[in-house]
Amino acid sequence: MPNPNRGSCGFQSNEFEQEYERPSKSQLKREMTALQKLGEELVAESRERVKRVPMPEDVRDAILECQQIRDHEGRRRQLQYVGKKMRTLDEDEVAAIQRTLDSWKGQSKSETAAMHALEKARDKLLANDGALTELMAQHPELDVQHLRTLIRNARKEQAENKPPKAYREIFQILKYLQAEAKQDARADDSAEAEEDDDTAED
């Protein structure tokens, strides 16, 4: 005769399901660590940026206070407090903060790439006289004599291990040219957009 108690463990099957619906301890720990890290990322940003992030006032105050603490132990305690405050946020608030940080990272990447391009262009000018001819063809308004002098001085600075005054000035000129090119491109885009609008109206 079958035993009616066989398979019974003293709790209903739906209790067993509820047990598994709860997040595991390791999952909760991962979420807490991620929020702590997010808080630390915010502390590392500038005060002006933190003020622009969408978040509750008490969380922002904890972050801004942490930025002012110089004492190592005091800062560590405040960082833990920031993590605790981060855990009071709901999913939408956390997602909004993450989106803001991600957009800044995207900007930083493009800024870094632009800076590397300028450094490469400057090194090319110093290594190859033909690079100046190319640059002049792209920017005929440039003072070629001044730039030639700067290139000559920058080469001398490198050879004699002197402070890179001319070297930095070349970078600033290239940076200015890059900014001008971007501005011209934006102006062209807006002019094209206006033409498209006029065509659509006709």
Secondary structure, 3 states (H helix, E strand, C coil): CCCCCCCCCCCCHHHHHHHHHCCCHHHHHHHHHHHHHHHHHHHHCCHHHHHHCCCCHHHHHHHHHHHHCCCHHHHHHHHHHHHHHHCCCCHHHHHHHHHHHHHHHHHHHHHHHHHHHHHHHHHHHHHCHHHHHHHHHHCCCCCHHHHHHHHHHHHHHHHHCCCCHHHHHHHHHHHHHHHHHHHHHHHHHHHHHHHHHHHHHC
